[in-house]
Each structure stands twice: as structure tokens, then as C-alpha cells.
Amino acid sequence: MSKQKDNDYPKIKKSKRLLERAEFLIPSGTQTLAKGMSQYSRGVAPSFLERGKGSHVWDIDGNEYIDYTMGVGPISLGYCYPAVDAAIKAQLQDGITFSLVHPLEVEVAEALHQIIPNAESIRFSKTGCDVTSAAVRLARAFTGKNTILCCGYHGWHDWYIGTTDRNRGIPAETQALTYTFQYKDISSVLDAIDNDTAAIILEPMVFEIPRDNFLHKLRDICTERGILLIFDEMWTGFRLSLGGAQEYFGVKADLACFSKAVANGMPLSILTGRKDVMKLLEHDVFFYTTFGGEALSLAAALATIHVLREKNVPAFSHRRAINYCMGIMKFVKISVLLSPAA
Ligand SMILES: Cc1ncc(COP(=O)(O)O)c(C=O)c1O
């Protein structure tokens, strides 16, 4: 059998042309780093998706793909999930943003209060970094201390991004207030703590399971030293289990931050936490925003939470992931057995 190279593969002509237009006007051609060409192979990967259904997406040249990235996290039920889309359409008939509080703000808060372990009090916003930054400000106000220890990615705001090498424009004084520590390395946490530490914020799990009671040890350290423990649950929330990492690992944070999976693609972020800490939001700590109560996203969240709960989606995803890994292991085993060196 003869093989021929197809020089025109993949067929992404339209993508390439639109990318040129995008890069002329939009810095890096994207609003989201993870979607841009710095993350993909230029000239090989498509740049623009225009349609999705379930786990499949279509690029502007008509190619179909399985989207394992799922919108960089938010698509927890699949593109165009009927119950969520119906909730958005129904709300659209009545309006999007109002001049007073919308009942959905209360209904979604009550649903979250039932499923998230530390959700004694709840505030909505739009982006992940809105709520991580609000949590950091709250921790400083509550403890009267200033330094922050962090581990993981927490958004574009000064307090966090100043720890990275993309820190131009951030005052040195701000950069000096945030330190990083190594995941699962308690001694790196203890080394970084000082008398002025207000909070430890981390993604409770990224790729590795926290062994040796790492999260429980962090909890104890924070309680002993008057430091607030903040979980950044953008990825673990509504996924690891319905109540996120706090429920899955049986550890309560003082504050927890959510976004991504809660509204199947609509923009919503959530800050939950201890009532005595969150009470500061009533006056001393300012965290209000015009679109915090935007009703389409809240309608989508209520519908998404309902489906996640009724169909026990986190457990379903675990089973699928385990089967997938077993499949890969079987494949690797067979490949090794069949390889000439074996
Ligand atoms: C763990 C984590 N925290 C915070 C953020 C910031 O969220 P956003 O991009 O919505 O501001 C992200 C974004 O990917 C994230 O992965």
C-alpha cells in the first residue's frame, strides 16, 4: 500500500485567514490565553470554533473534533445541553439584567448553600479572578495581616500575577506581599509563613491527589496561626464532587472560589465562606459589580446544578475517566507486547 502526503491537511484555510485579521486588532488574537496560538501549533491547529453539540465542536472550515478542553473548563454538561439552553431562553423572555435584585440570586444561593460545605454566605460575580481577589481582600481585612501564600493559577489581578514573570505594571510593593509554595510540600508552606500572613490560597487539586493529609495539615496550620485557608475551586468545583474538593477530601476552607463548571458556559463566579468573614462584605470590604446578578447566567446555573445533582454527573465522569485510563493502559500494554524489542 503506498502512502501519500496530503500537503493541504488539515484544511484550515478560513482559520488561517481569520487569525491574520484577529492578530491585527486583538493582542495575541485572543481574550483567553488558553485559546490562543501560543498554546497550539500554528498552521496545524484550527484557531476558531463556531459551533458545538455535546462533546463535539466544529471549526470555521467545517472540521469536526471532540473537545476535551470543553471551553477551558465551563462546559460541564456538553455544548447546547437542552435543559440549560431552555432555562436561558425562558429567562431571556423576561429580561437579562434588572434594576433591583432578581429572585434567582436567592434561589441559586440557596442551592449552593445546600451542596457546598462552607457556603454559609454567598456572593456572585463574573470571573474567577473577581472572586479570588475578593477572597484575598477579605482575608486581609479579617486578619488585619497582609501577606498571601499561593499555589496554582489564580487569575490576572495584581496580587497574584505579580508572582509570575509577566509582572510588568505591578508595583514592587504589591509583588512583595505574595509568595508561592510547592503543592504537597508542607515545609515549603512553613518556610513561607510569617507573622504577617493573612491567607493561604491554593487549588486543592490540580493533577495529583493530595497525599499524606496535605490539605488537612494546611487546615490545621491555618487554624493554629490565625491564617485564612482559601480554596480556589475553579476546576475542582462541581466536578471532583458536587460540593467540590471540600466535600471530596472532607476539609473545610474558610473561603472558597468557584466559576467554570457551574453554569455550563455562562459567565458566573461564586465566592462562598464563613459567615463571620463574609459579613465584612456588607460594609468594610467593597465587592459589588453591575453584572453580579445577571439573570441568564443564574438561570443557567440553577439548571446546571439540577442536572449535575439529579444525574450525579461527578460520579459518572469519574467512572468514564477510570474506564478511559484503563483503556489507555491496556493499549500501552498491547503496544509494548507487540513492539519488536519486547
Ligand atoms: C484555578 C483558577 N483560578 C482562577 C482562574 C481565573 O479565572 P478567570 O479567567 O475566569 O478570571 C482560573 C482560570 O483559568 C483558574 O484556572
The ligand as an SDF file (V2000), in Angstrom:
LIG
                    3D

 16 16  0  0  0  0  0  0  0  0999 V2000
   -7.6360   27.7890   39.1500 C   0  0  0  0  0  0  0  0  0  0  0  0
   -8.0260   29.0730   38.5010 C   0  0  0  0  0  0  0  0  0  0  0  0
   -8.2390   30.1450   39.2670 N   0  0  0  0  0  0  0  0  0  0  0  0
   -8.6020   31.3310   38.7380 C   0  0  0  0  0  0  0  0  0  0  0  0
   -8.7700   31.4620   37.3800 C   0  0  0  0  0  0  0  0  0  0  0  0
   -9.1860   32.7940   36.8140 C   0  0  0  0  0  0  0  0  0  0  0  0
  -10.4450   32.7060   36.2780 O   0  0  0  0  0  0  0  0  0  0  0  0
  -10.9150   33.7670   35.1610 P   0  0  0  0  0  0  0  0  0  0  0  0
  -10.0720   33.5020   33.9590 O   0  0  0  0  0  0  0  0  0  0  0  0
  -12.3520   33.4730   34.9660 O   0  0  0  0  0  0  0  0  0  0  0  0
  -10.6770   35.1270   35.7530 O   0  0  0  0  0  0  0  0  0  0  0  0
   -8.5590   30.3740   36.5320 C   0  0  0  0  0  0  0  0  0  0  0  0
   -8.7320   30.4880   35.0820 C   0  0  0  0  0  0  0  0  0  0  0  0
   -8.4630   29.6100   34.3130 O   0  0  0  0  0  0  0  0  0  0  0  0
   -8.1650   29.1400   37.1030 C   0  0  0  0  0  0  0  0  0  0  0  0
   -7.9240   28.0540   36.3610 O   0  0  0  0  0  0  0  0  0  0  0  0
  1  2  1  0
  2  3  1  0
  2 15  2  0
  3  4  2  0
  4  5  1  0
  5  6  1  0
  5 12  2  0
  6  7  1  0
  7  8  1  0
  8  9  2  0
  8 10  1  0
  8 11  1  0
 12 13  1  0
 12 15  1  0
 13 14  2  0
 15 16  1  0
M  END
$$$$
